[in-house]
Amino acid sequence: MKIENLNILFLFSFLAVATNLNAGWFIVEKREDKFGNLTMQSVFIQDQKLRVENQTSSFIFDLENEYVTVIFPKRSVFWSGKPDTLKTALFNTIETQIVVMIQQMPERDRIEAEADFKKVLNEMKAGITDTSLPVNANISATDSSMKILDYQAEKYLFILDSITLEEFWITREVVPYKELNLVKLNEMMRVFSRPSMLSVYRESKEWLEIISEGLVLRSVIPTTLGQSEMEVVTVRKAEIPVDFFDPPPTYRGIGIDEVISIMMGEDDVIKSPEDYNTSRPELFNKTNSAITPTKPNPY
């Protein structure tokens, strides 16, 4: 098994000595995919702000101001703006690439492919999500429970057509997401999520009700190639610096085209600061601390 880089010791030390602090939550999750690869993810929650980070990137969600910041530590760059702005640019890029691909198809396949593509793209652009679970899906409590991190956790199942898509254990002894606007968080995170049955059910009213009353300490998702697992290894109240929810002042703000290129793996050219105006220039003037990178999936 391979364990990705994580600086847990730095995070604990950072939170212990930081100043200008407010009370919040600090959560560390250990994840193992179906191939046996281990990764660690850290989640920081305070007021209506949430930061998710791992070894590749960081995502900061400001729910009150509806701003998202994406940080790429390996390149020392970041982007801040409205999620809808990023969503529109991303869809435009995808649309352009697919149009080119369709044009290269044989004529007999082109008309049908173009009609299907337009239908799917229009649905994605509309961003309409049904927050009710499908009639053939349900979240069921079981009689099973276990101790995780000295918390009593009850086992639940997410079932679709009698098939278990996820097993998870939730405790109600800690409630870090209780005060967050989870509906708004889902809306802001949607642009970064890969559509799947699991992502749909995690936007349902039933799921949000459970999350607002506790914390998932363990999750098991079975697949044909093996199971993916998540387990919380740390959860505690923490004094988090306010500026920890800002990008580092030494990082360079990038434009929307550049962040799309990085997200899609096409970052051949990094523009100079003179090529664009950052969406929030005041962030360059704020004091910040070093960060450790991530991908968003806080619950």
MARZAGU-22611 format. One record per residue: z, x, y of N, C-alpha, C in turn. Coordinates in steps of 0.1 Angstrom, whole numbers. Layout:
<nodes>
+-------+--------+---------+-------+---------+----------+-------+--------+---------+
!  n.up ! n.east ! n.north ! ca.up ! ca.east ! ca.north !  c.up ! c.east ! c.north !
+-------+--------+---------+-------+---------+----------+-------+--------+---------+
!     Z !      X !       Y !     Z !       X !        Y !     Z !      X !       Y !
...
+-------+--------+---------+-------+---------+----------+-------+--------+---------+
</nodes>
This chain:
<nodes>
+-------+--------+---------+-------+---------+----------+-------+--------+---------+
!  n.up ! n.east ! n.north ! ca.up ! ca.east ! ca.north !  c.up ! c.east ! c.north !
+-------+--------+---------+-------+---------+----------+-------+--------+---------+
!     0 !      8 !     -12 !     0 !       0 !        0 !     0 !      9 !      13 !
!    -7 !      4 !      23 !    -7 !      11 !       35 !     0 !      4 !      46 !
!     9 !     12 !      53 !    17 !       6 !       64 !    11 !     11 !      77 !
!     8 !      2 !      86 !     2 !       5 !       99 !    13 !     10 !     108 !
!     9 !     17 !     119 !    19 !      24 !      128 !    27 !     13 !     135 !
!    40 !     15 !     136 !    49 !       7 !      144 !    61 !     15 !     149 !
!    64 !     13 !     162 !    75 !      21 !      168 !    87 !     12 !     170 !
!    93 !      7 !     159 !   105 !      -2 !      160 !   116 !      5 !     168 !
!   119 !     18 !     165 !   130 !      24 !      171 !   128 !     24 !     186 !
!   116 !     26 !     191 !   113 !      26 !      205 !   116 !     12 !     211 !
!   113 !      2 !     204 !   115 !     -12 !      209 !   130 !    -15 !     211 !
!   138 !    -11 !     201 !   152 !     -13 !      202 !   158 !     -5 !     213 !
!   154 !      7 !     214 !   160 !      16 !      225 !   155 !     10 !     239 !
!   143 !      6 !     239 !   138 !       1 !      252 !   145 !    -12 !     257 !
!   148 !    -21 !     247 !   155 !     -33 !      251 !   170 !    -30 !     254 !
!   175 !    -20 !     248 !   189 !     -17 !      250 !   192 !    -11 !     264 !
!   183 !     -3 !     270 !   186 !       4 !      282 !   178 !     -2 !     294 !
!   170 !    -12 !     292 !   162 !     -17 !      303 !   171 !    -24 !     313 !
!   166 !    -25 !     326 !   173 !     -31 !      337 !   164 !    -43 !     342 !
!   170 !    -50 !     352 !   163 !     -62 !      358 !   159 !    -72 !     346 !
!   170 !    -77 !     340 !   168 !     -84 !      327 !   171 !    -99 !     327 !
!   165 !   -106 !     319 !   169 !    -120 !      316 !   170 !   -122 !     301 !
!   178 !   -132 !     297 !   180 !    -134 !      283 !   167 !   -140 !     276 !
!   164 !   -135 !     265 !   152 !    -139 !      257 !   154 !   -137 !     242 !
!   143 !   -137 !     235 !   143 !    -135 !      221 !   134 !   -124 !     217 !
!   138 !   -117 !     206 !   130 !    -106 !      201 !   129 !   -108 !     186 !
!   116 !   -109 !     181 !   114 !    -112 !      167 !   104 !   -102 !     162 !
!   107 !    -96 !     150 !    98 !     -87 !      143 !    94 !    -93 !     130 !
!    81 !    -94 !     127 !    75 !     -99 !      115 !    68 !    -89 !     107 !
!    71 !    -89 !      94 !    63 !     -80 !       85 !    53 !    -88 !      77 !
!    41 !    -83 !      77 !    30 !     -91 !       71 !    23 !    -82 !      60 !
!    20 !    -89 !      49 !    12 !     -82 !       38 !     1 !    -91 !      35 !
!   -11 !    -86 !      36 !   -23 !     -94 !       33 !   -26 !    -93 !      18 !
!   -36 !   -101 !      14 !   -39 !    -102 !       -1 !   -44 !    -89 !      -7 !
!   -47 !    -79 !       1 !   -51 !     -66 !       -4 !   -39 !    -56 !      -4 !
!   -28 !    -60 !       0 !   -16 !     -52 !       -1 !   -14 !    -43 !      12 !
!   -21 !    -46 !      22 !   -20 !     -38 !       35 !    -8 !    -44 !      43 !
!     1 !    -36 !      47 !    13 !     -40 !       55 !    11 !    -38 !      70 !
!    14 !    -48 !      78 !    14 !     -46 !       93 !    27 !    -52 !      98 !
!    31 !    -48 !     110 !    42 !     -53 !      117 !    38 !    -60 !     130 !
!    44 !    -71 !     134 !    41 !     -78 !      146 !    54 !    -81 !     153 !
!    54 !    -78 !     166 !    66 !     -81 !      174 !    63 !    -93 !     184 !
!    73 !   -101 !     186 !    72 !    -113 !      195 !    83 !   -113 !     205 !
!    80 !   -114 !     218 !    90 !    -114 !      228 !    89 !   -127 !     235 !
!   100 !   -134 !     237 !   100 !    -148 !      243 !   110 !   -148 !     254 !
!   106 !   -153 !     266 !   116 !    -155 !      277 !   110 !   -165 !     286 !
!   118 !   -175 !     290 !   114 !    -186 !      299 !   102 !   -192 !     293 !
!    91 !   -193 !     301 !    78 !    -198 !      296 !    68 !   -187 !     294 !
!    73 !   -175 !     290 !    64 !    -164 !      287 !    66 !   -159 !     273 !
!    55 !   -155 !     267 !    55 !    -150 !      253 !    46 !   -138 !     252 !
!    51 !   -127 !     246 !    42 !    -115 !      244 !    42 !   -113 !     229 !
!    30 !   -111 !     223 !    28 !    -108 !      209 !    21 !    -94 !     208 !
!    26 !    -86 !     200 !    20 !     -72 !      199 !    21 !    -66 !     185 !
!    11 !    -58 !     182 !    11 !     -50 !      170 !     4 !    -37 !     173 !
!    -3 !    -31 !     163 !    -8 !     -17 !      165 !   -21 !    -17 !     173 !
!   -28 !    -28 !     175 !   -41 !     -27 !      181 !   -42 !    -33 !     195 !
!   -35 !    -43 !     198 !   -36 !     -50 !      211 !   -24 !    -58 !     214 !
!   -22 !    -62 !     226 !   -11 !     -71 !      231 !   -16 !    -83 !     238 !
!   -10 !    -94 !     236 !   -14 !    -107 !      243 !    -1 !   -112 !     250 !
!    -3 !   -115 !     263 !     8 !    -120 !      270 !     4 !   -134 !     275 !
!    12 !   -144 !     272 !     9 !    -158 !      276 !    19 !   -163 !     286 !
!    15 !   -165 !     298 !    23 !    -171 !      309 !    20 !   -186 !     310 !
!    29 !   -194 !     303 !    26 !    -208 !      301 !    27 !   -216 !     315 !
!    36 !   -211 !     323 !    38 !    -218 !      336 !    26 !   -217 !     345 !
!    21 !   -205 !     346 !     9 !    -203 !      355 !    -4 !   -204 !     347 !
!    -4 !   -206 !     334 !   -16 !    -207 !      326 !   -24 !   -195 !     327 !
!   -18 !   -183 !     326 !   -25 !    -171 !      326 !   -23 !   -163 !     313 !
!   -34 !   -157 !     308 !   -32 !    -148 !      296 !   -36 !   -134 !     300 !
!   -29 !   -124 !     294 !   -33 !    -110 !      296 !   -35 !   -104 !     283 !
!   -47 !    -97 !     281 !   -50 !     -91 !      269 !   -50 !    -76 !     272 !
!   -43 !    -68 !     264 !   -41 !     -54 !      266 !   -46 !    -46 !     254 !
!   -54 !    -35 !     257 !   -59 !     -27 !      247 !   -54 !    -13 !     249 !
!   -42 !     -9 !     243 !   -35 !       3 !      246 !   -44 !     16 !     243 !
!   -52 !     16 !     232 !   -60 !      27 !      229 !   -69 !     31 !     240 !
!   -73 !     21 !     248 !   -83 !      24 !      259 !   -76 !     24 !     273 !
!   -63 !     20 !     273 !   -55 !      19 !      285 !   -61 !     10 !     295 !
!   -66 !     -2 !     290 !   -72 !     -12 !      299 !   -66 !    -26 !     296 !
!   -68 !    -35 !     305 !   -63 !     -49 !      303 !   -72 !    -58 !     311 !
!   -71 !    -71 !     307 !   -77 !     -82 !      314 !   -67 !    -93 !     316 !
!   -67 !    -99 !     328 !   -58 !    -111 !      330 !   -67 !   -122 !     336 !
!   -64 !   -134 !     332 !   -72 !    -145 !      338 !   -68 !   -158 !     331 !
!   -76 !   -169 !     334 !   -74 !    -182 !      328 !   -81 !   -181 !     314 !
!   -75 !   -187 !     304 !   -81 !    -187 !      291 !   -94 !   -194 !     291 !
!   -96 !   -205 !     299 !  -109 !    -211 !      299 !  -120 !   -202 !     304 !
!  -117 !   -193 !     313 !  -127 !    -184 !      318 !  -132 !   -175 !     306 !
!  -122 !   -170 !     298 !  -125 !    -161 !      287 !  -133 !   -169 !     276 !
!  -129 !   -182 !     274 !  -135 !    -190 !      264 !  -150 !   -193 !     268 !
!  -152 !   -196 !     280 !  -166 !    -198 !      285 !  -175 !   -186 !     283 !
!  -170 !   -175 !     287 !  -177 !    -162 !      286 !  -180 !   -159 !     271 !
!  -170 !   -161 !     263 !  -171 !    -158 !      248 !  -182 !   -167 !     242 !
!  -181 !   -180 !     245 !  -191 !    -189 !      239 !  -205 !   -186 !     244 !
!  -206 !   -182 !     257 !  -219 !    -179 !      262 !  -225 !   -167 !     255 !
!  -217 !   -157 !     252 !  -221 !    -145 !      244 !  -225 !   -149 !     230 !
!  -217 !   -157 !     224 !  -220 !    -161 !      210 !  -233 !   -170 !     210 !
!  -234 !   -179 !     220 !  -246 !    -187 !      221 !  -259 !   -179 !     222 !
!  -258 !   -169 !     231 !  -270 !    -160 !      233 !  -274 !   -153 !     220 !
!  -264 !   -148 !     213 !  -267 !    -140 !      200 !  -272 !   -149 !     190 !
!  -267 !   -162 !     189 !  -272 !    -171 !      178 !  -286 !   -176 !     182 !
!  -289 !   -178 !     194 !  -302 !    -182 !      198 !  -312 !   -172 !     194 !
!  -309 !   -159 !     197 !  -318 !    -148 !      193 !  -320 !   -148 !     178 !
!  -309 !   -150 !     170 !  -310 !    -150 !      156 !  -319 !   -162 !     151 !
!  -317 !   -174 !     157 !  -325 !    -186 !      153 !  -340 !   -183 !     156 !
!  -343 !   -177 !     167 !  -357 !    -174 !      170 !  -364 !   -165 !     160 !
!  -356 !   -157 !     153 !  -361 !    -148 !      143 !  -363 !   -155 !     130 !
!  -358 !   -167 !     128 !  -360 !    -174 !      115 !  -374 !   -179 !     113 !
!  -378 !   -182 !     101 !  -391 !    -188 !       98 !  -391 !   -202 !     105 !
!  -402 !   -207 !     109 !  -403 !    -219 !      116 !  -398 !   -231 !     108 !
!  -399 !   -231 !      95 !  -395 !    -242 !       87 !  -379 !   -244 !      87 !
!  -372 !   -233 !      90 !  -358 !    -233 !       90 !  -352 !   -234 !     104 !
!  -361 !   -231 !     114 !  -356 !    -229 !      128 !  -351 !   -243 !     134 !
!  -358 !   -253 !     132 !  -355 !    -266 !      138 !  -342 !   -271 !     133 !
!  -340 !   -271 !     120 !  -327 !    -276 !      114 !  -315 !   -267 !     118 !
!  -317 !   -254 !     118 !  -306 !    -245 !      122 !  -303 !   -247 !     137 !
!  -312 !   -249 !     145 !  -310 !    -251 !      159 !  -302 !   -264 !     162 !
!  -305 !   -274 !     155 !  -298 !    -287 !      157 !  -284 !   -286 !     152 !
!  -282 !   -279 !     141 !  -268 !    -278 !      136 !  -260 !   -269 !     145 !
!  -266 !   -258 !     150 !  -259 !    -249 !      159 !  -255 !   -256 !     172 !
!  -263 !   -264 !     178 !  -260 !    -271 !      190 !  -249 !   -281 !     188 !
!  -249 !   -288 !     177 !  -238 !    -297 !      174 !  -224 !   -290 !     173 !
!  -224 !   -279 !     166 !  -211 !    -272 !      164 !  -207 !   -266 !     177 !
!  -216 !   -260 !     185 !  -213 !    -254 !      197 !  -207 !   -264 !     207 !
!  -213 !   -275 !     208 !  -209 !    -286 !      217 !  -195 !   -290 !     214 !
!  -192 !   -291 !     201 !  -178 !    -295 !      197 !  -168 !   -284 !     201 !
!  -172 !   -271 !     199 !  -163 !    -260 !      202 !  -160 !   -260 !     218 !
!  -171 !   -262 !     225 !  -170 !    -261 !      240 !  -161 !   -273 !     245 !
!  -162 !   -284 !     238 !  -154 !    -296 !      243 !  -139 !   -293 !     241 !
!  -135 !   -285 !     231 !  -121 !    -281 !      230 !  -112 !   -293 !     226 !
!  -118 !   -303 !     220 !  -110 !    -315 !      217 !  -104 !   -313 !     203 !
!   -90 !   -313 !     203 !   -83 !    -311 !      190 !   -75 !   -324 !     187 !
!   -77 !   -329 !     175 !   -69 !    -340 !      170 !   -55 !   -334 !     165 !
!   -44 !   -338 !     172 !   -31 !    -333 !      169 !   -24 !   -340 !     157 !
!   -31 !   -349 !     150 !   -26 !    -355 !      139 !   -31 !   -349 !     126 !
!   -23 !   -347 !     116 !   -28 !    -342 !      103 !   -37 !   -352 !      97 !
!   -47 !   -346 !      90 !   -56 !    -355 !       82 !   -49 !   -363 !      72 !
!   -54 !   -375 !      68 !   -47 !    -384 !       59 !   -45 !   -377 !      45 !
!   -53 !   -367 !      42 !   -51 !    -361 !       29 !   -43 !   -348 !      30 !
!   -36 !   -346 !      41 !   -27 !    -334 !       43 !   -13 !   -339 !      47 !
!    -3 !   -331 !      43 !    10 !    -334 !       47 !    19 !   -321 !      46 !
!    30 !   -322 !      54 !    40 !    -311 !       53 !    52 !   -317 !      46 !
!    56 !   -311 !      35 !    67 !    -317 !       27 !    79 !   -308 !      25 !
!    91 !   -314 !      27 !   103 !    -306 !       25 !   105 !   -306 !      10 !
!   112 !   -295 !       5 !   115 !    -294 !       -9 !   131 !   -293 !     -10 !
!   136 !   -293 !     -22 !   150 !    -291 !      -25 !   154 !   -277 !     -25 !
!   144 !   -268 !     -24 !   147 !    -253 !      -25 !   151 !   -247 !     -12 !
!   160 !   -237 !     -13 !   164 !    -230 !       -1 !   167 !   -216 !      -5 !
!   168 !   -207 !       5 !   172 !    -193 !        2 !   178 !   -187 !      15 !
!   185 !   -176 !      13 !   191 !    -168 !       24 !   181 !   -158 !      29 !
!   178 !   -158 !      42 !   169 !    -147 !       47 !   176 !   -142 !      60 !
!   179 !   -129 !      61 !   186 !    -124 !       73 !   199 !   -131 !      75 !
!   206 !   -135 !      65 !   219 !    -142 !       65 !   217 !   -156 !      71 !
!   205 !   -161 !      72 !   203 !    -175 !       77 !   199 !   -184 !      65 !
!   204 !   -196 !      64 !   199 !    -205 !       54 !   186 !   -211 !      58 !
!   176 !   -209 !      49 !   162 !    -213 !       52 !   158 !   -223 !      41 !
!   152 !   -235 !      45 !   147 !    -245 !       36 !   132 !   -243 !      34 !
!   128 !   -246 !      22 !   114 !    -244 !       18 !   106 !   -257 !      21 !
!    94 !   -255 !      27 !    85 !    -266 !       29 !    71 !   -262 !      23 !
!    63 !   -272 !      21 !    50 !    -270 !       16 !    40 !   -277 !      25 !
!    28 !   -270 !      28 !    17 !    -276 !       34 !     7 !   -279 !      23 !
!     4 !   -292 !      21 !    -4 !    -296 !       10 !   -16 !   -303 !      15 !
!   -28 !   -300 !       9 !   -41 !    -306 !       12 !   -47 !   -311 !      -1 !
!   -49 !   -324 !      -3 !   -55 !    -329 !      -15 !   -47 !   -323 !     -27 !
!   -34 !   -324 !     -27 !   -26 !    -319 !      -38 !   -26 !   -304 !     -40 !
!   -33 !   -297 !     -32 !   -33 !    -282 !      -33 !   -24 !   -276 !     -22 !
!   -15 !   -267 !     -26 !    -6 !    -261 !      -17 !   -14 !   -249 !      -9 !
!   -15 !   -251 !       4 !   -22 !    -241 !       12 !   -12 !   -231 !      18 !
!     1 !   -235 !      19 !    11 !    -226 !       24 !    25 !   -230 !      20 !
!    33 !   -221 !      16 !    47 !    -223 !       14 !    55 !   -216 !      26 !
!    64 !   -222 !      32 !    72 !    -215 !       42 !    86 !   -220 !      42 !
!    95 !   -210 !      46 !   109 !    -212 !       47 !   114 !   -212 !      61 !
!   121 !   -222 !      66 !   125 !    -223 !       80 !   140 !   -225 !      81 !
!   146 !   -218 !      91 !   160 !    -220 !       94 !   161 !   -228 !     107 !
!   172 !   -235 !     107 !   175 !    -242 !      120 !   187 !   -236 !     127 !
!   191 !   -225 !     122 !   202 !    -218 !      128 !   199 !   -210 !     141 !
!   186 !   -207 !     143 !   181 !    -201 !      155 !   168 !   -209 !     159 !
!   166 !   -210 !     172 !   155 !    -219 !      177 !   149 !   -212 !     189 !
!   142 !   -200 !     187 !   136 !    -193 !      198 !   125 !   -200 !     205 !
!   118 !   -209 !     198 !   106 !    -216 !      204 !   110 !   -230 !     211 !
!   123 !   -233 !     211 !   127 !    -246 !      215 !   123 !   -249 !     229 !
!   124 !   -240 !     238 !   122 !    -243 !      253 !   107 !   -240 !     257 !
!    99 !   -234 !     248 !    85 !    -232 !      251 !    77 !   -245 !     251 !
!    67 !   -245 !     259 !    57 !    -256 !      259 !    47 !   -252 !     248 !
!    49 !   -257 !     236 !    41 !    -253 !      225 !    27 !   -258 !     225 !
!    26 !   -270 !     231 !    12 !    -276 !      232 !     4 !   -267 !     241 !
!     9 !   -263 !     252 !     2 !    -254 !      262 !    -1 !   -241 !     255 !
!     9 !   -235 !     248 !     7 !    -223 !      241 !    -5 !   -224 !     231 !
!    -5 !   -234 !     223 !   -17 !    -236 !      214 !   -30 !   -237 !     221 !
!   -30 !   -244 !     233 !   -43 !    -245 !      240 !   -47 !   -231 !     245 !
!   -38 !   -223 !     249 !   -41 !    -210 !      255 !   -45 !   -200 !     244 !
!   -39 !   -202 !     232 !   -42 !    -192 !      221 !   -54 !   -196 !     213 !
!   -60 !   -208 !     215 !   -71 !    -213 !      207 !   -83 !   -204 !     208 !
!   -85 !   -198 !     220 !   -97 !    -190 !      221 !   -97 !   -177 !     212 !
!   -84 !   -173 !     208 !   -83 !    -161 !      200 !   -82 !   -164 !     185 !
!   -81 !   -177 !     182 !   -79 !    -181 !      168 !   -92 !   -183 !     161 !
!   -92 !   -179 !     148 !  -104 !    -182 !      140 !  -102 !   -195 !     134 !
!  -111 !   -205 !     136 !  -109 !    -218 !      130 !  -107 !   -219 !     115 !
!   -97 !   -226 !     111 !   -95 !    -228 !       97 !   -86 !   -240 !      95 !
!   -84 !   -244 !      82 !   -75 !    -256 !       80 !   -61 !   -253 !      84 !
!   -57 !   -240 !      82 !   -43 !    -236 !       86 !   -42 !   -236 !     101 !
!   -52 !   -232 !     109 !   -51 !    -232 !      123 !   -50 !   -246 !     129 !
!   -57 !   -255 !     122 !   -57 !    -269 !      126 !   -44 !   -275 !     124 !
!   -38 !   -273 !     112 !   -25 !    -279 !      110 !   -14 !   -273 !     118 !
!   -15 !   -261 !     123 !    -5 !    -255 !      132 !    -6 !   -260 !     146 !
!   -16 !   -269 !     149 !   -17 !    -276 !      161 !   -12 !   -290 !     160 !
!    -8 !   -294 !     148 !    -5 !    -308 !      146 !     9 !   -311 !     152 !
!    11 !   -324 !     155 !    24 !    -329 !      160 !    35 !   -326 !     150 !
!    32 !   -328 !     138 !    42 !    -326 !      127 !    47 !   -311 !     127 !
!    38 !   -302 !     128 !    41 !    -288 !      128 !    49 !   -284 !     140 !
!    45 !   -288 !     152 !    52 !    -285 !      164 !    66 !   -290 !     164 !
!    68 !   -302 !     158 !    82 !    -307 !      158 !    91 !   -298 !     149 !
!    86 !   -293 !     138 !    93 !    -284 !      130 !    96 !   -271 !     137 !
!    86 !   -265 !     143 !    88 !    -252 !      150 !    98 !   -253 !     161 !
!    98 !   -264 !     169 !   106 !    -266 !      180 !   121 !   -267 !     176 !
!   124 !   -269 !     163 !   137 !    -271 !      158 !   142 !   -259 !     150 !
!   135 !   -249 !     149 !   139 !    -237 !      140 !   130 !   -226 !     141 !
!   130 !   -217 !     131 !   121 !    -205 !      130 !   117 !   -203 !     116 !
!   104 !   -201 !     114 !    99 !    -198 !      101 !   102 !   -183 !      98 !
!   110 !   -181 !      87 !   114 !    -168 !       84 !   106 !   -162 !      73 !
!    99 !   -170 !      65 !    90 !    -165 !       55 !    79 !   -175 !      52 !
!    67 !   -169 !      50 !    55 !    -177 !       47 !    47 !   -170 !      36 !
!    42 !   -179 !      27 !    33 !    -174 !       16 !    21 !   -182 !      16 !
!     9 !   -176 !      17 !    -4 !    -183 !       17 !   -12 !   -178 !       5 !
!   -14 !   -186 !      -5 !   -21 !    -182 !      -17 !   -36 !   -182 !     -15 !
!   -43 !   -173 !     -20 !   -58 !    -172 !      -19 !   -63 !   -168 !     -33 !
!   -76 !   -169 !     -35 !   -82 !    -166 !      -48 !   -81 !   -151 !     -51 !
!   -79 !   -143 !     -40 !   -78 !    -128 !      -42 !   -64 !   -124 !     -42 !
!   -54 !   -133 !     -41 !   -40 !    -129 !      -40 !   -34 !   -136 !     -29 !
!   -21 !   -134 !     -26 !   -14 !    -141 !      -16 !   -11 !   -132 !      -4 !
!   -11 !   -139 !       8 !    -7 !    -132 !       20 !     7 !   -137 !      23 !
!    15 !   -127 !      28 !    29 !    -130 !       30 !    34 !   -126 !      44 !
!    43 !   -133 !      50 !    49 !    -129 !       62 !    64 !   -132 !      61 !
!    72 !   -122 !      65 !    87 !    -124 !       65 !    92 !   -118 !      78 !
!   101 !   -125 !      84 !   108 !    -120 !       96 !   119 !   -110 !      92 !
!   118 !    -98 !      98 !   128 !     -87 !       95 !   138 !    -85 !     106 !
!   135 !    -91 !     118 !   145 !     -90 !      129 !   143 !   -103 !     137 !
!   154 !   -109 !     141 !   154 !    -120 !      151 !   168 !   -119 !     158 !
!   167 !   -118 !     171 !   180 !    -117 !      178 !   177 !   -120 !     193 !
!   188 !   -124 !     200 !   187 !    -126 !      214 !   185 !   -112 !     221 !
!   177 !   -111 !     231 !   175 !     -98 !      237 !   174 !    -99 !     252 !
!   178 !    -89 !     259 !   177 !     -88 !      274 !   163 !    -82 !     277 !
!   153 !    -90 !     281 !   140 !     -85 !      283 !   137 !    -83 !     297 !
!   131 !    -71 !     301 !   128 !     -69 !      315 !   117 !    -79 !     320 !
!   118 !    -84 !     332 !   108 !     -93 !      337 !    94 !    -87 !     337 !
!    93 !    -74 !     340 !    80 !     -68 !      341 !    74 !    -64 !     328 !
!    82 !    -67 !     317 !    76 !     -64 !      304 !    65 !    -74 !     301 !
!    64 !    -85 !     309 !    53 !     -95 !      307 !    42 !    -92 !     317 !
!    41 !    -80 !     322 !    30 !     -76 !      330 !    23 !    -64 !     323 !
!    10 !    -61 !     325 !     4 !     -49 !      320 !     9 !    -37 !     327 !
!     9 !    -25 !     320 !    14 !     -13 !      326 !     6 !    -10 !     339 !
!    12 !     -5 !     349 !     5 !      -2 !      362 !    -5 !      9 !     361 !
!    -4 !     17 !     351 !   -13 !      28 !      349 !   -26 !     24 !     342 !
!   -26 !     12 !     336 !   -37 !       7 !      329 !   -47 !      2 !     338 !
!   -60 !      3 !     335 !   -71 !      -2 !      343 !   -75 !    -16 !     340 !
!   -76 !    -24 !     350 !   -81 !     -38 !      348 !   -96 !    -38 !     346 !
!  -100 !    -46 !     337 !  -115 !     -47 !      333 !  -120 !    -61 !     336 !
!  -133 !    -61 !     337 !  -140 !     -74 !      339 !  -142 !    -82 !     327 !
!  -146 !    -95 !     328 !  -148 !    -104 !      317 !  -158 !    -99 !     307 !
!  -169 !    -93 !     312 !  -180 !     -88 !      303 !  -174 !    -77 !     294 !
!  -166 !    -68 !     300 !  -161 !     -57 !      292 !  -151 !    -61 !     282 !
!  -142 !    -71 !     285 !  -133 !     -75 !      275 !  -140 !    -83 !     264 !
!  -150 !    -90 !     267 !  -158 !     -96 !      256 !  -164 !    -86 !     247 !
!  -170 !    -75 !     253 !  -176 !     -65 !      245 !  -165 !    -58 !     236 !
!  -153 !    -56 !     241 !  -143 !     -49 !      233 !  -139 !    -59 !     222 !
!  -137 !    -72 !     225 !  -133 !     -81 !      215 !  -143 !    -83 !     204 !
!  -156 !    -81 !     207 !  -167 !     -83 !      197 !  -171 !    -70 !     192 !
!  -164 !    -59 !     195 !  -167 !     -46 !      189 !  -179 !    -39 !     195 !
!  -183 !    -42 !     207 !  -194 !     -36 !      214 !  -191 !    -28 !     226 !
!  -180 !    -21 !     226 !  -175 !     -14 !      237 !  -181 !      0 !     239 !
!  -194 !      0 !     240 !  -200 !      13 !      241 !  -199 !     19 !     255 !
!  -197 !     11 !     265 !  -197 !      16 !      279 !  -184 !     10 !     285 !
!  -176 !     18 !     291 !  -164 !      14 !      299 !  -167 !     15 !     314 !
!  -167 !      4 !     321 !  -171 !       4 !      335 !  -160 !     11 !     343 !
!  -164 !     16 !     355 !  -154 !      21 !      364 !  -148 !     10 !     372 !
!  -136 !     12 !     378 !  -129 !       2 !      386 !  -138 !     -3 !     397 !
!  -147 !      5 !     402 !  -155 !       0 !      414 !  -166 !    -10 !     410 !
!  -168 !    -12 !     397 !  -178 !     -21 !      392 !  -174 !    -36 !     392 !
!  -162 !    -38 !     395 !  -157 !     -52 !      395 !  -144 !    -53 !     403 !
!  -140 !    -66 !     405 !  -127 !     -68 !      411 !  -118 !    -74 !     401 !
!  -106 !    -69 !     399 !   -97 !     -75 !      389 !   -93 !    -89 !     393 !
!   -90 !    -97 !     384 !   -86 !    -111 !      387 !   -72 !   -112 !     393 !
!   -64 !   -102 !     391 !   -50 !    -102 !      396 !   -46 !    -88 !     401 !
!   -52 !    -84 !     413 !   -49 !     -70 !      418 !   -35 !    -67 !     420 !
!   -26 !    -77 !     422 !   -12 !     -75 !      425 !    -5 !    -69 !     413 !
!   -11 !    -71 !     401 !    -4 !     -66 !      389 !    -4 !    -50 !     389 !
!   -14 !    -44 !     396 !   -14 !     -30 !      396 !    -2 !    -23 !     403 !
!     4 !    -31 !     412 !    15 !     -26 !      420 !    29 !    -28 !     414 !
!    30 !    -34 !     402 !    43 !     -37 !      396 !    47 !    -26 !     386 !
!    60 !    -24 !     386 !    66 !     -14 !      377 !    66 !    -20 !     363 !
!    62 !    -12 !     353 !    62 !     -16 !      339 !    66 !     -5 !     330 !
!    69 !     -8 !     318 !    73 !       1 !      308 !    62 !      3 !     298 !
!    63 !     14 !     290 !    53 !      16 !      279 !    53 !      4 !     270 !
!    42 !      2 !     263 !    41 !      -9 !      253 !    36 !     -4 !     240 !
!    38 !    -12 !     230 !    33 !     -10 !      217 !    23 !    -22 !     214 !
!    11 !    -20 !     209 !     1 !     -30 !      208 !     2 !    -41 !     198 !
!   -10 !    -56 !     197 !    -9 !     -68 !      188 !   -20 !    -79 !     187 !
!   -19 !    -88 !     178 !   -28 !    -100 !      177 !   -19 !   -112 !     177 !
!   -24 !   -123 !     183 !   -15 !    -134 !      185 !   -13 !   -143 !     173 !
!    -2 !   -146 !     169 !     1 !    -156 !      158 !    17 !   -157 !     157 !
!    23 !   -162 !     168 !    37 !    -161 !      168 !    45 !   -171 !     159 !
!    38 !   -180 !     153 !    45 !    -189 !      144 !    36 !   -194 !     133 !
+-------+--------+---------+-------+---------+----------+-------+--------+---------+
</nodes>
